[in-house]
Structures are given as C-alpha cells and as structure tokens.
Amino acid sequence: MPRSFAESRPGPPADAERHAKAFQKARDARRTELIEDYVELIADFMELHGEARQVDIAQRLGVAQPTVAKMLKRLAEEGLITRRPYRGVFLTEAGQRIAEESRRRHEIVEGFLRALGVSEDVAKNDAEGMEHHVSDETLQAFERYLRAHRE
C-alpha cells in the first residue's frame, strides 16, 4: 500500500513542528501585509495632501474602488483609520505606528539589498514584499550589517 507524502518524509516530529511554525508565520505575514501596505500608503498621502482619498488609494494600488472601500471598512473596524464625511481617510495613532514600523522595515531591507549591490529600483521593489515577511532577528542582522559597512 502506498505511503502518504508525509509518511515517506524522513525526520523527527520536531522537524514537522518547526516546518508548521514557519508556514504559520508566513500565513500571518500575508494577512498583515495588505493592512501594512494600506496604512503606509495612507500615511504617504497624509504627508503629501493632509488626507488620503479612496479614489487615490485605488489608483495607486491599481484596484477598483469597491475593493478599497472594503479594506477601509476593515481598517476602520480595527481602529487604524478614521473617515470623515465629505473628507478623506486619516490614520489613528495605532495606524500611524503600523505605518512607521512598516516604513522602517522597508528602509532596512532596501538598504541591505543596496549594500549587497542590488540596483535601486530592484531593491525598492523587492523590499516591498520582503519587509512583511522578514523576522525581527533577520531585520536586526540586516541593521548590524548596515552599521558595520557604513563606517
């Protein structure tokens, strides 16, 4: 009788647990990635225009306005934004903290990639995805590397 893939894989149960934890971390990061992208973009618009508008967010992300409306509703329910009638979208303090942390992570990852010789455009684009998935330990190692190679 054929064995399942999991049964045929060598390794102790600890390997399976470690593997499961890694996949859970990746799933958690994917869940927060969209939130972080939205609050970071809203922060950018607030810095430039004093507020973010749904139509501008949709245009920048290349998605339909109903998609943005759904996400803004979720962000409001989570206490990350406020909306004012006949005005735009504004970050709460909690939303601003997430935007700042996401931006900081992006800058570190991008800086690390640039220090390795990756071109500016590629580093900027690659960091956009990596910033959400890199662990705190790895991010700290990137920071140490950058500090050591700036001197």
N, C-alpha and C positions, 0 to 999 in steps of 0.2 A: 504494500500500500504506500503511495507517495506521501512523503512528509511535507508539511507546510514550509513555506519560506522561513518563517520564524523558527521552526523546529530545526531546520537544516543549518541555521547560522550558528557558528561556534561562539563561545564566550559566556562568561558567568552572568547571572542575573543583574549584577551591578552595572554591567555594560548596557543592558536594556534600560535600566532606570536612568542612567546618565543620558542615554540617547533620547528617552522620553522627555527628560527635563529640557534638553536642547531644543527639541521640537516645540515644547510648550513655550519656551522663551521666544522662539521665532513667531509663533502664533500671537502671543501677547504683543510683540513689537508691531506686527501687521495691524493689529486692532488700534494701537495708539498712533501709528504712522499718519493716518488720514487726519486725525484730530490735530496732531502737531503741525502738519502741513497747513491746515486751515488757519490755526491761530497764528502761525508765523506769517502767513500771507496777510491776515487781518492786521497784524502789528505793522507790517510794511506799509499798508495803505493808510493806517492811522498816522504813521510818522510823516507820510507824504501829504495827506489830504485832511487829516483830523478825524477821519472816519473811513469805514470800508462800506462799499455798496455791493449788494448782491450781484448786480449786473457785472461789475468789475471783477468780482471773485470768479464768476462763471467764465468770463472771457479769459482771464489769466490762466485758469485751470483747464480750459478747453472742454468744459462740460455744460450741460443745459442748466438753466436757472432753477427748474424744479429739483434737480439734484442738489444744488447749492442750498435751496430752501430747506430741504430735508436735513441736510447736515447742520445748517444753522439752528434748526429746531433742536437737534440733539445737543449742540454746544450750549444752547441756552438752558436746556434741561439739566445739563451737567454743571451749570454755573460758571461757564467760561466766557460767555458773551452776554451783552445786553443789546436790545434793539429798541429804538425809539421811533414812534410813528412819524412818518414823513422825513425821517433821517436815516442814518445808516446803522452799521453794526459797530459795536465797541467792545473791547476786551475788558473783562473784570480783572481784578488783581490776580486771581488764580490763572486766568487765561494769559495774562501778561507774563507770569512766572514760567508757564509752559513754553511760551514763545521765546523768551530769553534763553531758557535752557536748551531748547531745540536749536536756536541760532548758535549758541556756544558750541554745542556738539558738532554742528555743521562746520564751523570755522576750524575746529581742531582737526577733524577728519580731512577737510580740504587742505589745511596747512601741512598735514602729514603727507598726503599724496603729492603735494607740490614739492616738499622736501625730498621725496623719492625720485623726483624728476618727471612727474606726470604733468602734462600741459595744463594750463589754467582752465580752459574750457572743459576738458575731460575731468579734471579734478573736481570742478564745481558740480558737474552733472553726476559723477559717481558718488560724491559726498552726499548728494541729495537723498539717495537711497540708503547709504551705509549709516548715516547719522542715527537712524532709528533702530538699527539692529546691533550696533557695536556695544559691547558690555562696558560697564564702568571701569573694570580692570584694564581692558584694552584701551579705552579712551585715556586713562591715566598714563599708560605706557606711551601712547602717542604724544601726550603732553611732555613727558620726560624726554623723549627723543627730540622733540622740537626745541625744548630749552637747551639741551646739550649741543644741538647743532646750530644754534643761533649765535653762540659765543665765539 
